[in-house]
Amino acid sequence: MGDKFTLRVKEDSEIGKALSALQDNPLTDEQLKEVGGKARTHWLIRQFPHWFENVSIKNVHGDRSAPLEMDYQDLQPVVVDVAGDLHVPGGEISKSNGDVKEANALRWPDAPPLIEEMENFDKPRWFELMKSVVKHGRHIALEGPPGVGKDTAVQQLAAQEGKTLVTIGGDAGFRRRDLVGTAHISNGSSRFEVGEYVAAAVNGWWVLLTEVNAADPDALMYINAQLAPPHVVTIQGRAYPVHPDFRIFVSYNHGLIGTKPLPQSFKDRYFSVKVPFFTEAGLRKRLKSMGWNYRPEFEMGNSVVIQFGIAMWEAHLRGQMRYQITTRRLSDALMLMSLGYPAKEALKKAVISAIDSPVEAKAAGTVLDKVLRLAEFDRS
């Protein structure tokens, strides 16, 4: 058919021996009969539906010399103890030990599309360090405040390296089953939908797991198993080898409400990159990249927004508030300013009114008043 497909073959079976012999192509009928007990390659292919549930043969028309049309479904990767790949006309056959029927009950997800590179991506200072460490086979943990470009940097590294990237949100309640997959029953038959994380581990894709410190312990323990010998993932009682190209990037914010400290045993399996909040110049550049339409006549208001953002983060570091300022809120304030709101009113509506805690909202108001007094002092 011209397409590629994958079949699971028992290595010590008659069909396994016959396919091994086909690697020495061309084979005579006598050679094939000697290793497989049958005399025709044509006959061999016609037996596929008897050996595999995911293959059917069509349009034979009783003519033993006519070309065969083969249909297939539910492609599977190979399992542990792979002997090698064999190539036959019309497809690819992978050999492995194990029960074929059980393997065919797994349904593997397609690879997500490759990410395109951003035209104006501004590499953070730690980008090249992350890139070098990943090339040396390490996994990465990015710890830092929200909105500073942790996830964007991983996505752009995957784009530059041409790697398939699976992004998984480690929100509250995220458990092992979200990584492995779930079982489904339909029309009297069951199948197991393999999770994207497991598919990434087996196929050598990259994984970005955001807010990993909100995940449940069983999820963290499962991830640990892929990063230590024997480096396998288990699905439905079967072990699959972790691909050597597999990489995990975890990002998290240790102060985010609803999260918990990560176990040291988990953190030790990653190269840690501390991602700082923006400098004044960096924050200005980031807000511009988010669509901020810079207008010189608003320079004083622009500076107030930037100084407020820096001051709010410093107040968080000093323990004055748990709330963490984000570039999204500051960008909203700039939008309101473009609609005619003064900087003070814009920041109150876009930032302070969104803080749930009355005590922290009041503290943020104090920060704003201080920034405005300093701005007035500088102008005078």
N, C-alpha and C positions, 0 to 999 in steps of 0.2 A: 504493500500500500504506500510505501514511501515514508510513513510515519515511524516514530520510535516508540517502543513500548517495553515494559519491564515485566518479567515473569519470575516467580520463585521456583527453583528446581532443587529437589533433594539430590545431594551430591552422589549418593550411592545407588540411586535408582537407575533403571534401564535407560530412561530418557536422559538422565544426567550423563551417563557414560557415552551415549550416542552423540550428544551435543558437544562433549569434550572432544570427541573424535573429529567433529566437523571443523575444529580449529585448524586441522591439517589439510584444508581444502586445496585441491579437489580430492575426494575420496571415491574409490570404486565401490560398486554394490557389494563386492565380496568383503571389503574392509568394513563397511557399515554393518553388514550381516554378522561379522565376527565380533564386533564390540557391542552391538545393540540387539542382535537376534532377529532383525528384520532387514529386508533387502532394498528398500526404496526410501530415499529422502522424502519423496512425495507422500509416501505412506506415513512417515514420521510426522510431518506437519499436520496431516489430517487427524492425528491422534491428540493434538493439543486440547481440543474440547473435553477429552476424557481425563486429561491430567490436570487441567486448570479451569477454575470456575469463571475466570474473567476473559476467556477467549472463545470465539465461535468462528467457524469456517463457513463461507457462503459461496454459492455459484460454482459448485463442483460439476454439476450437470452429468455426473457419471463418467466423465472423460478423465482418465488418470493422468493424461498429459496436459490438460488445460491448466492455466494459471489459477491459483487459489486466492480468494479474497478473505482476509482475516480481520475480524472486529475484536476490539478489546475494551476494557473499562477498569476503573479503580486501580491505577498504577501504584506500585509500591516501591519504596527504596529497599535496599538490601539490609539484612540483619547481621548480627555478630557472626564471626567465622566465615567471612565471604571468601570464596575460593577464587573469584575473578569474573570478568565479563566475557561473554561469548557473543560473537556476531554471526547472525544467520540472515539470509535474504528476507527482507521485510521488517526487521526489527532487532532489538537488543534483548538478550536473555541473561539475567543475573542469577548465579547459583548461590544457594545457602542451605544450611541445615534447618530443619523445623517443619512444622505442619503447615501445608499450603492453605488449607481451608481457613485456619485461624488468621493467617496473615491477610487474606483477602477480605476479612471483616473490618479491616482498618481503611478509613478513607482519609487520604492526605490532602492538605490544602495546597492550592497553587501558590507559586512564589509571587509576592507583591511586586508591582512594577518598580523599576529602578528610579531613584530620585534624581532629578535634574539639578545641575549646579546653578546656584544663584549668580546673577551677573555681578552684583555689587556686594558680595559677601565680605564682611570685614572680619578677618581672622583675629580672634582674641589672642592675647599673649601666650596662653597655654596651649594653643592649637597644635603647634609643631611638636611639643612635648608629647601630647596625647597620640599624635600620629606615629611618632617614633616608637613609643612603648607598645602600641598595638601591633606594629610590624615585628616586634620581638616576641609576639605570642601572648601578651598579657591582656587581661580584661580591665576595664576602666570604671572607676567610681567617681562621679562628678558631684561634689557637695558645694552648694551655694544658694544664694537667695533666688526667689522667683524672677523670671523675666530677664535674666542676664545672658541668655543665649546658650545654655548648657545643651539643650536638645537640638537646637539649630546647628551647633557645631558638629555634633555626632552625625546628623543628617547630611551635612555638607562633606564630611570626611568620607562617608559611605558613597556619596555621589562622585567624589574625586577618585576613589579607588575602584569604582564600578561594582560595589558590593550590594547585594540584596539586603535590605534592612526591614526588620519587623519591629514595629513600635507597639508596646504594650503598656497600658496605664495601670500602675500598681496602686489603685485607689483603695479605700477602706473595704475590708472584706475580701480582698484579692487572695485566692487560695490556690493550692496545688492543682486542683481540677481545671483552673483557668489556664494553666500552663500545659497540662497533659492533653486535655480534651474531654469530650463527653460522649456517653453512649446514647444511641437513639434506636427506637423500635418502630418499624414501618412495614405494613402489609405482612405481618407475621414473621419478619426477619429483622435481625438486629445488626447494627453497624456501629463502629466507634469513629467519631469525627476527631481526628488528631488535631491538637492545638498548634497554633503557629509557632509557639516557642519550641516545642519538640521537633517540628518539621525543620526549624532553623538549625537546631543542634545536629540533626542527622544529615542535613544537606549542606552545611557549612555556610549558612547565612549569618548575618549579624542581627543582634537583638538590642533594642533600646527599651529598657524597663524604667519608666518614670515613677517618681515618688515611691521608690522601693521600700522606704521605711513605713509605708502605710499597709504593706502586704502582711498577711498572716504568717505565723512561724512555719507552718507546714510548707508554704510556698518557698520560703528562704531555704529550708532544709532540702527541698527537692533540687533547687538550683545548685546548692553546694555539691550535690552528688555528681554533677556534670564537670565540676572544676577540680576534682580529685580522682586519683586512680580508683576503679578501672576506667573512668571517663565514659559512662554509658547513660542512656536514658531508658527508663522502663515504661512500657505501655502494655496494659493488659497481661502482665506477667512475663513479657518478653523483653530482652535487653537489646538495644541498638547502640552501636558505637558512636561517640561524638566525633564529628568531622574535625580534622585539624584546623580548618579555616574558621571554625565557629568562634565568635567573639561576643561577649556581653558587655554592654554599657549600662550602668545603673546611674540614675540621677536622683538626687534627693535634697531636701532642705531640712536640716535637723530641727529647726524651730517651728515647723509648720504644725498648726493645730490639728489634732487627730492622728499624729504620727507617734512612733515610739523609737527608742534608741536601737540601732542595729547591733546584733551580736558581733563581738570582736572576731569570732571565727569566720563570720561571713565577710566582714570588711577586709580581713587579711588576705583574702583570695583576689583582691583587686588592687590595681595601682591607683592610689588616691590622688585626685586633682582638686585642690581647693580653688573654687571659682569666686573671686571677690566681687563686691558691688562695684558699680561704675565710678570712675573718676569723674570730675566735672566735665572734662573734654569728652570722655567716653559716653557720658549720659547725653550730652548734647548731640553727639554723632548718632547714637541709637535712636533718639527721638526723631531726628531728621529722616533716618532710614525707615521709620514707621509711618511716613507720610506727612510729617509735620511740614506745613507750608511756611517756611521762614519768611517773615516780613520785618525789615529793619525798624519800622515804626513801633513794633511790639517788643523791642529788645529788652526793655526794662521788665516787662511781664514775663518774657521768656526766661530771663535770668532768675526771677523770683521762683518760677516753677522748678528750675534746675537746682537752685540752692535749697528749696524746700525738700526735694527728693533726697539730696545728700544728707540734710539735717535729720530727716525722718529715719533714714537708715542708721545714722549714728545714734539716734535716740533708742532704736531697737537694740543696738549692740551694747548700750549702757544699761539695758534692762528696764528702761522707762516704759516700754510697751512691747507686747508680743506681736502686735500688728507689723507686717512687713510691706513697705511701699513697693509698688510695681510700676514698670514703665507704662503699662496699659492705663493705669489711673492717671499718671502724669500726662499721657497723650490725650486722654479725655479732657483734662483741664485746658490743654492747648487748643483743643477743638472748640471748647466753650469760649475761650478768649477770642478766637477768630469770628465767633458769632456776636461779639460785642461785650462780653462779660469782663469786668476787671479781674486781674489775677487773683486777688483775695477771694472774690465770690466764686470764681471758677474752681479754685482749689477746694473750697468748702463743699461745693456741690459734687465735684468729681471724686474727691478723696475722703474728706472728713465725714461726710454724711453716709459713706459706705462702711464705716467702722462700726461694728455691732456693739462693742463695749463702750458704754457712756464714759467710763473713766479714761479709756485710751483715746476716745474721740476728743475729750477735753485736753489731754496731753498733746494730741496732734494740733489742736487749736493754739496751744501755747507755743509750740514749735513754729507755727505759721506766723504768729505775732512777732516772734523774735526775728524771723527771716525778713519780715516787712520792715521792722525798725532798722535793721542793718542796711537794707536797701535804701531807705530814706536817708540814713546817715551818709552812705556812699554818694548819693546824688547831691547832697548838700556840700 
